[in-house]
Amino acid sequence: KAGVTQTPRYLIKTRGQQVTLSCSPISGHRSVSWYQQTPGQGLQFLFEYFSETQRNKGNFPGRFSGRQFSNSRSEMNVSTLELGDSALYLCASSQEIHTEAFFGQGTRLTVV
Amino acid sequence: GIQVEQSPPDLILQEGANSTLRCNFSDSVNNLQWFHQNPWGQLINLFYIPSGTKQNGRLSATTVATERYSLLYISSSQTTDSGVYFCAGGNLYNQGGKLIFGQGTELSVKP
């Protein structure tokens, strides 16, 4: 069974640009969550989606948005990139909201 | 919201030694996982353990939900155990699947 797949693995963007990251969950999993990891703040929750609906949102500015498609794949978008958005972005999937979460390999975003 | 405190922040061991990592929660959790982050950044699942005790080879974990803490035991450590260990918890009733992570324990096992 394939694991959680995140694309791209690495990304370099310029300040002010926008970026879209993709996450394909484990087959049969309906819940997808996103996390940001930085050296200063550690791992922080961004959003949680279930059945195409955002169920929970972390404390991030409106520049961070996401969505989930009918096949459970999810995307997150960051607009007007800032240097501080440089981070490892991790996606997790679970069968249901209340079950074990499995993480992808992450997308490492560098903003220059 | 829930706060998660992990200890110790750093740990250096000789190969073959045993260790105990601890995770304290500021509020009750009913969703708790332990992870090992590999050098490439991926979080590898170790245990899903909202309560009780589980074992997987040289690793075992115990969660005492009523006292709001969890322990991860590593026995006969190997150099491949090196890396950062995270615990993460949440409350399914009021936070859905959101996980709050501790700051991690960085383990270094020397040959």
Backbone of each chain as ProteinMPNN parsed JSONL, in Angstrom:
{"seq_chain_A": "KAGVTQTPRYLIKTRGQQVTLSCSPISGHRSVSWYQQTPGQGLQFLFEYFSETQRNKGNFPGRFSGRQFSNSRSEMNVSTLELGDSALYLCASSQEIHTEAFFGQGTRLTVV", "coords_chain_A": {"N_chain_A": [[0.855, -1.19, 0.0], [0.671, 2.123, -0.957], [2.279, 4.933, 0.548], [1.728, 8.182, 2.076], [1.894, 10.706, -0.271], [3.764, 13.461, -1.179], [4.1, 16.315, -3.19], [5.766, 19.122, -4.729], [9.004, 17.739, -3.736], [11.01, 19.501, -3.085], [11.323, 23.046, -3.179], [11.959, 26.247, -4.443], [11.237, 29.564, -4.007], [10.493, 33.016, -4.732], [10.23, 35.927, -2.687], [6.964, 37.251, -2.317], [5.836, 35.765, -4.344], [3.502, 33.07, -5.107], [2.619, 29.766, -3.931], [1.825, 26.339, -4.509], [1.195, 23.364, -2.87], [1.043, 19.807, -2.952], [-0.783, 16.928, -1.822], [-1.212, 13.514, -1.656], [-3.235, 11.244, -0.143], [-3.015, 8.139, 1.762], [-4.48, 5.34, 0.197], [-7.936, 5.063, 0.63], [-7.988, 6.575, 2.905], [-9.61, 9.317, 4.412], [-9.206, 11.674, 5.719], [-7.177, 14.539, 5.818], [-4.399, 16.314, 6.966], [-2.393, 19.256, 7.506], [0.885, 20.4, 8.33], [3.323, 22.718, 9.537], [6.815, 22.892, 9.779], [9.362, 24.476, 11.452], [12.658, 25.563, 12.493], [12.489, 27.352, 14.639], [9.803, 27.437, 15.607], [8.964, 24.832, 15.707], [6.817, 22.015, 15.126], [3.804, 22.854, 13.723], [0.269, 22.984, 13.56], [-1.641, 23.371, 10.621], [-4.059, 23.014, 8.881], [-7.041, 20.938, 8.769], [-8.713, 18.554, 6.858], [-11.706, 16.906, 5.888], [-13.691, 14.839, 4.004], [-13.846, 16.791, 1.949], [-14.24, 19.123, 3.342], [-13.15, 21.778, 5.404], [-12.2, 21.114, 8.611], [-10.866, 22.041, 10.768], [-8.689, 24.646, 11.784], [-5.475, 26.055, 12.022], [-3.501, 28.565, 13.751], [-2.741, 30.59, 11.659], [-1.936, 33.117, 9.199], [-4.276, 34.507, 6.754], [-3.089, 34.141, 4.313], [-2.418, 31.581, 4.011], [-3.954, 28.82, 2.703], [-6.192, 26.12, 1.876], [-7.437, 23.09, 0.318], [-9.579, 20.272, -0.261], [-10.077, 17.558, -2.414], [-12.568, 15.535, -4.148], [-11.492, 13.007, -4.339], [-10.031, 12.784, -2.101], [-7.464, 13.808, -2.207], [-5.303, 16.549, -1.429], [-4.567, 20.049, -1.476], [-2.407, 22.719, -0.567], [-2.09, 26.227, -0.385], [0.049, 28.99, -0.491], [0.057, 32.38, -0.459], [1.611, 35.443, -1.555], [4.373, 35.143, -0.635], [6.575, 35.08, 2.187], [9.826, 35.55, 3.71], [9.843, 34.189, 6.108], [8.188, 32.068, 5.67], [9.611, 29.979, 4.824], [10.138, 26.627, 5.235], [9.58, 23.202, 6.348], [6.956, 21.503, 5.015], [4.499, 19.403, 6.049], [2.324, 16.738, 5.345], [-0.401, 14.837, 6.535], [-2.251, 11.806, 6.631], [-5.287, 10.13, 7.566], [-7.548, 7.447, 8.291], [-10.068, 8.09, 9.366], [-11.122, 11.073, 11.117], [-10.472, 10.594, 13.767], [-8.485, 8.699, 13.952], [-5.271, 6.939, 13.666], [-2.601, 8.94, 12.471], [-0.686, 9.268, 9.491], [2.334, 10.305, 8.052], [3.592, 12.133, 5.206], [6.602, 12.573, 3.181], [7.168, 15.2, 3.085], [7.387, 18.631, 1.938], [9.969, 20.694, 1.189], [10.202, 24.011, 1.469], [11.796, 26.855, 0.302], [12.13, 30.251, 0.657], [13.321, 32.99, -1.053]], "CA_chain_A": [[0.0, 0.0, 0.0], [1.5, 3.312, -1.047], [2.139, 5.848, 1.662], [1.31, 9.539, 1.762], [2.804, 11.267, -1.268], [3.745, 14.92, -1.268], [4.856, 16.882, -4.298], [7.111, 18.593, -4.988], [9.787, 17.511, -2.524], [11.771, 20.723, -2.805], [10.805, 24.187, -3.923], [12.553, 27.542, -4.13], [10.385, 30.637, -4.517], [10.904, 34.384, -4.409], [9.271, 36.697, -1.898], [5.857, 37.83, -3.069], [5.205, 34.769, -5.203], [2.627, 32.143, -4.42], [3.042, 28.385, -4.13], [0.817, 25.307, -4.24], [1.757, 22.071, -2.508], [0.058, 18.759, -3.142], [-0.709, 15.774, -0.935], [-2.092, 12.392, -1.969], [-3.273, 10.411, 1.073], [-3.06, 6.687, 1.621], [-5.746, 4.908, -0.379], [-8.959, 4.765, 1.625], [-7.988, 7.591, 3.971], [-10.477, 10.431, 4.052], [-8.82, 12.879, 6.448], [-5.84, 15.062, 5.498], [-3.986, 17.47, 7.768], [-1.129, 19.884, 7.103], [1.688, 20.955, 9.413], [4.527, 23.453, 9.161], [7.904, 22.688, 10.725], [10.483, 25.403, 11.375], [13.552, 25.397, 13.652], [12.1, 28.203, 15.759], [8.453, 27.171, 16.109], [8.669, 23.405, 15.748], [5.736, 21.516, 14.273], [2.556, 23.556, 14.017], [-0.886, 22.566, 12.782], [-2.173, 24.352, 9.677], [-5.475, 22.724, 8.638], [-7.503, 19.555, 8.691], [-9.826, 18.395, 5.932], [-12.404, 15.623, 5.872], [-14.793, 14.872, 3.029], [-13.783, 18.056, 1.206], [-14.59, 20.238, 4.229], [-12.141, 22.123, 6.398], [-12.765, 20.826, 9.924], [-10.095, 22.678, 11.821], [-7.67, 25.523, 11.204], [-4.511, 26.545, 12.99], [-3.35, 30.006, 13.902], [-1.897, 31.097, 10.577], [-2.621, 34.192, 8.46], [-5.14, 34.129, 5.648], [-2.301, 33.807, 3.111], [-2.36, 30.122, 3.959], [-5.273, 28.253, 2.43], [-6.109, 24.751, 1.388], [-8.684, 22.476, -0.098], [-9.533, 18.828, -0.452], [-10.88, 17.15, -3.559], [-13.464, 14.401, -3.909], [-10.696, 11.778, -4.213], [-9.31, 12.998, -0.833], [-6.205, 14.545, -2.408], [-5.401, 17.895, -0.87], [-3.571, 21.043, -1.838], [-2.371, 23.936, 0.222], [-1.58, 27.354, -1.136], [0.53, 30.136, 0.281], [0.182, 33.533, -1.349], [2.489, 36.532, -1.124], [5.351, 34.475, 0.212], [7.518, 35.841, 2.999], [11.002, 34.753, 4.052], [9.492, 33.353, 7.248], [7.405, 30.9, 5.24], [10.552, 28.888, 4.543], [9.83, 25.578, 6.218], [9.19, 21.885, 5.855], [5.504, 21.362, 5.108], [4.179, 17.983, 6.161], [0.932, 16.352, 5.194], [-0.719, 13.578, 7.199], [-3.579, 11.282, 6.318], [-5.831, 9.116, 8.462], [-8.791, 6.873, 7.752], [-11.096, 9.001, 9.838], [-10.531, 12.154, 11.894], [-10.047, 10.162, 15.092], [-7.612, 7.527, 13.878], [-3.837, 7.177, 13.579], [-2.162, 9.761, 11.344], [0.542, 8.855, 8.814], [2.878, 11.489, 7.406], [4.383, 12.063, 3.997], [8.013, 12.94, 3.31], [7.257, 16.642, 3.228], [7.882, 19.536, 0.907], [10.839, 21.707, 1.792], [10.044, 25.281, 0.756], [12.737, 27.919, 0.61], [11.738, 31.541, 0.082], [14.518, 33.84, -1.133]], "C_chain_A": [[0.883, 1.229, 0.0], [1.238, 4.213, 0.155], [1.604, 7.19, 1.213], [2.352, 10.147, 0.819], [2.645, 12.771, -1.341], [4.605, 15.361, -2.451], [4.726, 18.394, -4.3], [7.852, 18.334, -3.679], [10.555, 18.773, -2.101], [11.271, 21.84, -3.717], [11.548, 25.441, -3.478], [11.695, 28.608, -4.797], [10.945, 31.976, -4.06], [9.825, 35.061, -3.579], [8.198, 37.322, -2.782], [5.157, 36.852, -3.997], [4.216, 33.939, -4.392], [3.069, 30.719, -4.753], [1.876, 27.45, -3.799], [1.522, 23.989, -3.985], [0.656, 21.024, -2.581], [0.3, 17.581, -2.214], [-1.71, 14.719, -1.385], [-2.098, 11.446, -0.779], [-3.178, 8.933, 0.74], [-4.443, 6.311, 1.104], [-6.73, 4.52, 0.721], [-9.008, 5.748, 2.782], [-8.773, 8.806, 3.52], [-10.103, 11.737, 4.735], [-7.391, 13.264, 6.091], [-5.577, 16.284, 6.363], [-2.646, 17.98, 7.27], [-0.451, 20.494, 8.309], [2.886, 21.691, 8.818], [5.588, 23.19, 10.222], [9.016, 23.677, 10.449], [11.364, 25.195, 12.593], [13.077, 26.198, 14.871], [10.781, 27.823, 16.403], [8.114, 25.694, 16.211], [7.564, 23.034, 14.772], [4.431, 22.163, 14.682], [1.471, 23.145, 13.041], [-1.382, 23.702, 11.895], [-3.674, 24.165, 9.451], [-5.734, 21.226, 8.688], [-8.715, 19.521, 7.781], [-10.397, 16.993, 6.033], [-13.589, 15.76, 4.947], [-14.941, 16.259, 2.411], [-14.118, 19.282, 2.049], [-13.455, 20.512, 5.208], [-12.778, 21.977, 7.782], [-12.088, 21.606, 11.035], [-9.017, 23.524, 11.15], [-6.756, 26.014, 12.315], [-4.408, 28.057, 12.952], [-2.346, 30.557, 12.889], [-2.665, 32.183, 9.826], [-3.401, 33.658, 7.272], [-4.397, 33.812, 4.356], [-2.184, 32.296, 2.936], [-3.774, 29.587, 3.736], [-5.101, 26.836, 1.91], [-7.446, 24.287, 0.883], [-8.474, 20.974, -0.224], [-10.497, 18.466, -1.573], [-11.692, 15.892, -3.237], [-12.707, 13.077, -3.788], [-9.786, 11.824, -2.974], [-7.95, 13.661, -0.993], [-6.384, 15.978, -1.922], [-4.294, 18.773, -1.417], [-3.58, 22.149, -0.79], [-1.666, 25.016, -0.588], [-1.088, 28.434, -0.161], [0.729, 31.283, -0.695], [1.12, 34.566, -0.729], [3.544, 36.017, -0.142], [6.274, 35.45, 0.932], [8.692, 34.921, 3.349], [10.69, 33.768, 5.173], [8.644, 32.141, 6.91], [8.315, 29.733, 4.863], [10.414, 27.832, 5.634], [9.693, 24.241, 5.528], [7.691, 21.766, 6.076], [5.161, 19.884, 5.014], [2.677, 17.764, 6.069], [0.741, 15.009, 5.889], [-2.09, 13.108, 6.754], [-3.989, 10.249, 7.372], [-7.161, 8.639, 7.891], [-9.986, 7.758, 8.085], [-10.4, 10.081, 10.652], [-9.902, 11.625, 13.18], [-9.148, 8.947, 15.072], [-6.161, 7.93, 13.635], [-3.471, 7.938, 12.312], [-0.826, 9.253, 10.813], [1.03, 10.024, 7.965], [3.623, 11.174, 6.109], [5.807, 12.54, 4.256], [8.216, 14.449, 3.391], [7.702, 17.359, 1.975], [8.715, 20.597, 1.607], [10.797, 22.958, 0.922], [11.082, 26.277, 1.247], [12.283, 29.181, -0.106], [12.956, 32.468, 0.125], [14.14, 35.258, -1.551]], "O_chain_A": [[1.751, 1.369, 0.861], [0.136, 4.251, 0.701], [1.087, 7.324, 0.104], [3.551, 10.099, 1.095], [1.546, 13.289, -1.537], [5.697, 14.838, -2.673], [3.681, 18.915, -3.911], [7.35, 18.689, -2.612], [10.716, 19.056, -0.914], [10.859, 21.611, -4.854], [11.743, 25.668, -2.283], [11.457, 28.561, -6.003], [11.753, 32.055, -3.134], [8.637, 34.791, -3.758], [8.488, 37.851, -3.855], [4.014, 37.08, -4.395], [4.104, 34.08, -3.174], [3.792, 30.49, -5.722], [1.056, 27.737, -2.926], [2.346, 23.549, -4.787], [-0.511, 21.309, -2.309], [1.439, 17.274, -1.864], [-2.907, 14.989, -1.484], [-1.052, 10.893, -0.437], [-3.251, 8.536, -0.423], [-5.45, 6.886, 1.517], [-6.401, 3.75, 1.624], [-9.966, 5.752, 3.556], [-8.625, 9.271, 2.39], [-10.622, 12.794, 4.377], [-6.501, 12.415, 6.066], [-6.42, 17.174, 6.479], [-1.861, 17.233, 6.685], [-1.106, 21.036, 9.2], [3.39, 21.34, 7.751], [5.307, 23.254, 11.419], [9.555, 23.72, 9.344], [10.892, 24.708, 13.621], [13.251, 25.758, 16.008], [10.653, 27.883, 17.626], [7.067, 25.342, 16.755], [7.401, 23.663, 13.726], [3.996, 22.046, 15.827], [1.721, 22.978, 11.847], [-1.528, 24.839, 12.343], [-4.469, 25.043, 9.786], [-4.829, 20.392, 8.655], [-9.626, 20.34, 7.904], [-9.67, 16.021, 6.238], [-14.395, 16.681, 5.083], [-16.037, 16.818, 2.365], [-14.264, 20.377, 1.506], [-12.872, 19.586, 5.771], [-13.772, 22.636, 8.088], [-12.659, 21.81, 12.106], [-8.501, 23.171, 10.09], [-7.211, 26.346, 13.41], [-5.131, 28.732, 12.22], [-1.233, 30.94, 13.249], [-3.895, 32.179, 9.811], [-3.217, 32.52, 6.841], [-4.983, 33.28, 3.413], [-1.887, 31.805, 1.847], [-4.683, 29.884, 4.512], [-4.001, 26.416, 1.552], [-8.455, 24.984, 0.997], [-7.347, 20.483, -0.284], [-11.598, 19.009, -1.661], [-11.517, 15.273, -2.188], [-13.221, 12.125, -3.2], [-8.885, 10.999, -2.826], [-7.339, 14.042, 0.005], [-7.476, 16.543, -1.994], [-3.219, 18.292, -1.776], [-4.616, 22.47, -0.207], [-0.76, 24.735, -1.374], [-1.731, 28.735, 0.845], [1.491, 31.161, -1.654], [1.379, 34.549, 0.474], [3.585, 36.414, 1.022], [6.69, 36.475, 0.392], [8.582, 33.696, 3.295], [11.207, 32.65, 5.189], [8.407, 31.285, 7.762], [7.838, 28.625, 4.614], [10.56, 28.129, 6.82], [9.688, 24.148, 4.3], [7.212, 21.911, 7.201], [5.486, 19.209, 4.037], [1.879, 18.507, 6.64], [1.617, 14.146, 5.836], [-2.988, 13.918, 6.526], [-3.147, 9.589, 7.981], [-7.808, 9.339, 7.112], [-10.789, 8.119, 7.225], [-9.188, 10.003, 10.855], [-8.894, 12.165, 13.635], [-9.053, 8.232, 16.069], [-5.857, 9.104, 13.425], [-3.958, 7.631, 11.223], [0.052, 8.859, 11.58], [0.251, 10.655, 7.251], [4.201, 10.099, 5.946], [6.175, 12.865, 5.385], [9.303, 14.919, 3.726], [8.309, 16.775, 1.077], [8.237, 21.303, 2.496], [11.287, 22.966, -0.207], [11.226, 26.509, 2.448], [12.078, 29.182, -1.32], [13.542, 32.701, 1.182], [15.011, 36.119, -1.673]]}, "seq_chain_B": "GIQVEQSPPDLILQEGANSTLRCNFSDSVNNLQWFHQNPWGQLINLFYIPSGTKQNGRLSATTVATERYSLLYISSSQTTDSGVYFCAGGNLYNQGGKLIFGQGTELSVKP", "coords_chain_B": {"N_chain_B": [[-5.177, 26.166, 24.785], [-4.036, 22.749, 24.391], [-0.864, 21.989, 25.764], [2.339, 20.622, 25.146], [4.972, 18.995, 26.653], [8.21, 17.861, 26.267], [10.749, 15.691, 27.505], [14.079, 14.34, 28.015], [15.422, 17.32, 26.361], [17.694, 16.79, 24.852], [19.731, 13.913, 24.319], [22.407, 11.789, 24.868], [23.748, 8.704, 24.145], [25.544, 5.631, 24.738], [25.986, 2.984, 22.462], [23.841, 0.238, 22.967], [22.863, 1.004, 25.405], [20.013, 1.788, 27.536], [17.045, 3.848, 27.382], [14.722, 6.408, 28.462], [12.132, 8.364, 27.319], [10.1, 11.192, 27.917], [6.805, 12.556, 27.924], [4.734, 15.164, 28.693], [1.424, 16.371, 29.202], [-0.647, 19.267, 29.169], [-3.324, 19.171, 29.416], [-6.135, 16.927, 29.247], [-5.786, 14.26, 26.934], [-6.943, 12.325, 24.185], [-5.937, 11.28, 21.994], [-2.981, 10.202, 20.881], [0.315, 10.063, 19.77], [3.567, 8.702, 19.015], [6.519, 9.618, 17.294], [9.335, 9.156, 15.077], [11.629, 11.205, 13.638], [13.109, 11.011, 10.544], [16.364, 11.509, 8.937], [15.721, 12.832, 6.567], [13.474, 14.195, 7.075], [10.957, 13.02, 7.247], [8.233, 11.924, 9.248], [8.158, 9.121, 11.111], [5.938, 6.647, 12.073], [5.745, 5.461, 15.374], [4.23, 4.647, 17.668], [0.74, 4.5, 18.237], [-0.976, 5.538, 20.824], [-3.195, 6.17, 22.879], [-3.794, 5.309, 25.432], [-2.606, 2.958, 27.909], [-0.208, 0.271, 27.345], [2.225, -0.527, 24.896], [4.26, -2.6, 22.803], [6.99, -2.845, 20.553], [9.277, -4.61, 19.254], [12.427, -3.476, 20.204], [11.417, -1.206, 21.227], [9.08, 0.359, 23.386], [6.019, 1.698, 24.715], [4.214, 3.664, 27.075], [1.202, 5.021, 28.155], [-0.278, 7.045, 30.527], [-3.187, 8.102, 30.867], [-4.845, 9.37, 32.749], [-3.067, 10.736, 34.307], [-1.858, 12.32, 32.541], [0.523, 11.85, 30.963], [3.074, 10.35, 28.9], [5.341, 7.724, 28.131], [8.262, 6.767, 26.376], [10.16, 3.984, 25.778], [13.4, 2.957, 24.979], [15.271, 0.231, 24.345], [18.485, -1.385, 24.518], [19.951, 0.363, 22.716], [20.708, 1.408, 19.339], [22.908, 2.714, 16.79], [21.373, 3.487, 14.679], [19.071, 4.345, 15.868], [19.331, 6.979, 16.35], [18.31, 10.413, 16.1], [15.44, 12.6, 15.966], [12.857, 12.458, 18.306], [9.413, 12.686, 18.538], [6.504, 13.418, 20.462], [2.997, 13.615, 20.157], [-0.174, 15.016, 20.714], [-3.766, 15.191, 21.166], [-7.19, 16.287, 21.499], [-9.869, 14.572, 20.611], [-12.546, 15.211, 20.832], [-12.938, 17.968, 20.984], [-11.097, 19.039, 19.249], [-10.863, 17.64, 16.935], [-8.869, 15.875, 14.637], [-6.528, 17.222, 15.092], [-3.151, 17.493, 15.935], [-1.023, 18.313, 18.589], [2.286, 19.055, 18.874], [5.188, 18.122, 20.78], [8.39, 19.654, 21.57], [10.333, 17.914, 20.906], [12.797, 15.279, 21.367], [16.158, 15.078, 20.959], [18.036, 12.472, 20.046], [21.156, 10.936, 20.3], [23.072, 8.269, 19.437], [26.008, 6.76, 20.215], [28.646, 4.822, 18.727]], "CA_chain_B": [[-5.099, 24.865, 24.151], [-3.141, 21.76, 24.98], [0.577, 22.183, 25.606], [3.064, 19.353, 25.247], [6.358, 19.196, 27.081], [9.003, 16.653, 26.153], [12.043, 15.696, 28.194], [14.929, 15.529, 27.959], [15.527, 17.875, 25.011], [18.807, 16.119, 24.183], [20.182, 12.703, 25.014], [23.526, 11.108, 24.203], [23.887, 7.368, 24.702], [26.425, 4.657, 24.116], [25.261, 1.857, 21.866], [23.539, -0.801, 23.938], [22.222, 1.56, 26.603], [18.557, 1.966, 27.519], [16.647, 5.236, 27.66], [13.304, 6.703, 28.626], [11.725, 9.7, 26.909], [8.837, 11.491, 28.577], [5.933, 13.561, 27.311], [3.684, 15.624, 29.611], [0.373, 17.161, 28.558], [-1.258, 20.235, 30.085], [-4.746, 18.874, 29.507], [-6.381, 15.536, 28.878], [-5.727, 13.927, 25.508], [-7.43, 10.991, 23.852], [-5.312, 10.991, 20.706], [-1.577, 10.379, 21.231], [1.223, 9.304, 18.927], [5.001, 8.91, 19.069], [7.134, 9.568, 15.98], [10.769, 9.336, 14.925], [11.845, 11.933, 12.394], [14.336, 10.549, 9.896], [17.211, 12.636, 8.49], [15.107, 13.503, 5.426], [12.351, 14.981, 7.552], [9.698, 12.287, 7.368], [7.854, 11.429, 10.563], [7.883, 7.682, 11.056], [5.079, 6.261, 13.197], [6.24, 4.474, 16.321], [3.089, 4.138, 18.419], [-0.518, 5.216, 18.434], [-1.154, 5.004, 22.166], [-3.961, 7.072, 23.75], [-3.724, 4.794, 26.801], [-2.066, 1.615, 28.011], [1.175, -0.046, 27.016], [2.446, -1.278, 23.659], [5.665, -2.918, 22.547], [7.335, -3.187, 19.18], [10.713, -4.895, 19.259], [13.181, -2.855, 21.303], [10.693, -0.016, 21.669], [7.777, 0.211, 24.026], [5.465, 2.97, 25.154], [3.152, 3.607, 28.073], [0.487, 6.276, 28.371], [-1.163, 7.095, 31.684], [-4.041, 9.211, 30.447], [-5.381, 10.077, 33.916], [-2.012, 11.596, 34.842], [-1.449, 13.186, 31.431], [1.888, 11.685, 30.481], [3.406, 9.159, 28.128], [6.757, 7.386, 28.152], [8.79, 5.926, 25.303], [11.357, 3.279, 26.216], [14.246, 2.381, 23.942], [16.229, -0.667, 24.977], [19.621, -1.83, 23.694], [19.954, 1.338, 21.616], [21.61, 1.234, 18.206], [23.208, 4.003, 16.149], [20.249, 3.813, 13.787], [18.003, 4.967, 16.655], [19.6, 8.419, 16.436], [17.346, 11.277, 15.429], [14.543, 13.348, 16.845], [11.625, 11.76, 18.675], [8.321, 13.589, 18.882], [5.191, 12.95, 20.843], [1.963, 14.552, 19.729], [-1.466, 14.636, 21.278], [-4.91, 16.05, 20.893], [-8.47, 15.871, 22.061], [-10.734, 14.336, 19.463], [-13.902, 15.741, 21.03], [-13.023, 19.404, 20.712], [-10.081, 19.484, 18.3], [-10.793, 16.736, 15.797], [-7.627, 15.129, 14.523], [-5.371, 18.115, 15.262], [-2.103, 17.028, 16.84], [-0.092, 19.292, 19.144], [3.574, 18.386, 19.004], [6.216, 18.606, 21.672], [9.552, 20.218, 20.89], [11.183, 16.82, 20.473], [14.015, 14.853, 22.062], [17.176, 14.704, 19.978], [18.808, 11.34, 20.559], [22.372, 10.581, 19.575], [23.631, 7.012, 19.938], [27.418, 6.651, 19.795], [29.109, 3.431, 18.629]], "C_chain_B": [[-4.097, 23.964, 24.86], [-1.691, 22.165, 24.734], [1.268, 20.863, 25.888], [4.512, 19.642, 25.593], [7.103, 17.87, 27.017], [10.311, 16.802, 26.923], [12.72, 14.343, 28.014], [14.956, 16.103, 26.544], [16.634, 17.209, 24.189], [19.255, 14.933, 25.018], [21.293, 12.064, 24.198], [23.737, 9.779, 24.913], [25.002, 6.604, 24.016], [25.552, 3.529, 23.56], [25.06, 0.773, 22.923], [22.837, -0.31, 25.185], [20.709, 1.646, 26.408], [18.219, 3.416, 27.809], [15.132, 5.337, 27.788], [13.047, 8.15, 28.247], [10.332, 9.954, 27.484], [8.107, 12.616, 27.852], [4.83, 13.899, 28.315], [2.696, 16.503, 28.86], [-0.296, 18.058, 29.598], [-2.741, 19.967, 30.299], [-4.951, 17.438, 29.034], [-6.353, 15.374, 27.365], [-6.311, 12.538, 25.316], [-6.94, 10.567, 22.477], [-3.827, 11.252, 20.911], [-0.713, 9.482, 20.36], [2.671, 9.663, 19.25], [5.557, 8.724, 17.666], [8.653, 9.663, 16.113], [10.959, 10.062, 13.593], [13.171, 11.503, 11.782], [15.121, 11.743, 9.347], [16.622, 13.421, 7.316], [13.83, 14.26, 5.813], [11.04, 14.229, 7.731], [9.464, 11.815, 8.796], [7.424, 9.975, 10.431], [7.062, 7.308, 12.293], [5.752, 5.206, 14.068], [5.067, 3.819, 17.05], [1.908, 5.096, 18.329], [-1.024, 4.707, 19.768], [-1.881, 5.991, 23.08], [-3.974, 6.606, 25.215], [-3.073, 3.414, 26.761], [-0.613, 1.497, 27.601], [1.239, -0.853, 25.735], [3.936, -1.535, 23.509], [5.847, -3.274, 21.085], [8.846, -3.373, 19.137], [11.396, -4.295, 20.463], [12.483, -1.616, 21.863], [9.4, -0.399, 22.361], [7.317, 1.584, 24.5], [4.35, 2.725, 26.153], [2.523, 4.979, 28.186], [-0.417, 6.116, 29.595], [-2.044, 8.32, 31.488], [-4.536, 10.028, 31.643], [-4.35, 11.024, 34.512], [-1.341, 12.421, 33.746], [0.031, 13.073, 31.069], [2.027, 10.384, 29.719], [4.918, 8.975, 28.155], [7.103, 6.513, 26.959], [10.088, 5.315, 25.806], [12.106, 2.733, 25.005], [15.272, 1.506, 24.652], [17.31, -1.059, 23.974], [19.786, -0.927, 22.474], [21.025, 1.036, 20.574], [21.831, 2.601, 17.55], [22.069, 4.448, 15.23], [19.049, 4.399, 14.538], [18.188, 6.48, 16.753], [18.577, 9.209, 15.636], [16.48, 11.974, 16.458], [13.249, 12.566, 17.047], [10.592, 12.788, 19.115], [7.145, 12.815, 19.457], [4.196, 14.031, 20.418], [0.629, 14.076, 20.256], [-2.547, 15.612, 20.91], [-6.139, 15.504, 21.574], [-9.475, 15.788, 20.927], [-12.093, 15.013, 19.608], [-13.987, 17.222, 20.706], [-11.977, 19.916, 19.736], [-9.974, 18.59, 17.075], [-9.473, 15.997, 15.797], [-6.381, 15.964, 14.709], [-4.416, 17.551, 16.285], [-1.251, 18.21, 17.285], [1.202, 18.553, 19.435], [4.409, 18.992, 20.124], [7.402, 19.12, 20.869], [10.564, 19.147, 20.483], [12.329, 16.515, 21.428], [15.0, 14.425, 20.994], [18.096, 13.67, 20.594], [20.019, 11.081, 19.67], [22.96, 9.327, 20.22], [25.009, 6.836, 19.341], [27.847, 5.194, 19.752], [30.149, 3.113, 19.698]], "O_chain_B": [[-3.411, 24.373, 25.797], [-1.334, 22.621, 23.648], [0.845, 20.089, 26.747], [5.187, 20.424, 24.923], [6.692, 16.882, 27.626], [10.898, 17.882, 26.985], [12.048, 13.32, 27.877], [14.542, 15.419, 25.608], [16.517, 17.084, 22.97], [19.173, 14.942, 26.246], [21.145, 11.826, 22.999], [23.888, 9.734, 26.134], [25.361, 6.884, 22.872], [24.518, 3.18, 24.13], [25.976, 0.436, 23.673], [22.279, -1.104, 25.943], [20.198, 1.587, 25.289], [19.016, 4.134, 28.414], [14.378, 4.493, 27.303], [13.673, 9.059, 28.791], [9.493, 9.054, 27.531], [8.72, 13.5, 27.252], [4.08, 13.019, 28.737], [3.081, 17.284, 27.99], [-0.487, 17.665, 30.749], [-3.341, 20.472, 31.248], [-4.039, 16.818, 28.486], [-6.829, 16.23, 26.619], [-6.186, 11.677, 26.188], [-7.456, 9.624, 21.877], [-3.432, 12.403, 21.097], [-0.978, 8.287, 20.228], [2.967, 10.771, 19.696], [5.149, 7.822, 16.935], [9.184, 10.17, 17.102], [10.506, 9.59, 12.551], [14.223, 11.614, 12.412], [14.603, 12.859, 9.298], [17.002, 14.572, 7.101], [13.191, 14.887, 4.967], [10.101, 14.767, 8.318], [10.39, 11.363, 9.47], [6.462, 9.648, 9.737], [7.449, 7.617, 13.42], [6.259, 4.199, 13.574], [4.927, 2.595, 17.05], [2.06, 6.317, 18.343], [-1.463, 3.56, 19.857], [-1.26, 6.586, 23.961], [-4.144, 7.417, 26.126], [-2.999, 2.782, 25.707], [0.113, 2.488, 27.521], [0.424, -1.747, 25.507], [4.766, -0.784, 24.023], [4.994, -3.908, 20.464], [9.598, -2.408, 19.001], [11.011, -4.556, 21.604], [12.923, -1.05, 22.864], [8.72, -1.349, 21.975], [8.117, 2.505, 24.662], [3.64, 1.722, 26.088], [3.224, 5.984, 28.3], [-1.21, 5.18, 29.683], [-1.691, 9.429, 31.89], [-4.635, 11.252, 31.554], [-4.713, 12.009, 35.153], [-0.371, 13.135, 34.002], [0.71, 14.084, 30.889], [1.23, 9.457, 29.861], [5.675, 9.945, 28.197], [6.335, 5.629, 26.578], [11.005, 6.03, 26.21], [11.511, 2.121, 24.118], [16.052, 1.995, 25.469], [17.092, -1.065, 22.762], [19.763, -1.398, 21.337], [22.086, 0.491, 20.876], [21.039, 3.525, 17.734], [21.842, 5.643, 15.037], [18.112, 4.895, 13.913], [17.282, 7.184, 17.199], [18.049, 8.735, 14.629], [16.753, 11.94, 17.658], [12.636, 12.082, 16.096], [10.864, 13.646, 19.954], [6.826, 11.712, 19.011], [4.537, 15.211, 20.337], [0.334, 12.881, 20.248], [-2.288, 16.707, 20.412], [-6.133, 14.413, 22.146], [-9.879, 16.801, 20.358], [-12.724, 15.351, 18.606], [-15.01, 17.684, 20.202], [-11.962, 21.106, 19.42], [-9.072, 18.774, 16.257], [-9.011, 15.543, 16.843], [-5.274, 15.465, 14.505], [-4.825, 17.173, 17.383], [-0.81, 19.012, 16.461], [1.213, 17.552, 20.152], [4.355, 20.193, 20.387], [7.418, 19.034, 19.641], [11.54, 19.442, 19.794], [12.771, 17.374, 22.192], [14.72, 13.517, 20.211], [18.836, 13.952, 21.537], [19.909, 11.018, 18.445], [23.302, 9.328, 21.402], [25.169, 6.77, 18.122], [27.471, 4.409, 20.622], [30.646, 1.988, 19.761]]}, "name": "protein", "num_of_chains": 2, "seq": "KAGVTQTPRYLIKTRGQQVTLSCSPISGHRSVSWYQQTPGQGLQFLFEYFSETQRNKGNFPGRFSGRQFSNSRSEMNVSTLELGDSALYLCASSQEIHTEAFFGQGTRLTVVGIQVEQSPPDLILQEGANSTLRCNFSDSVNNLQWFHQNPWGQLINLFYIPSGTKQNGRLSATTVATERYSLLYISSSQTTDSGVYFCAGGNLYNQGGKLIFGQGTELSVKP"}
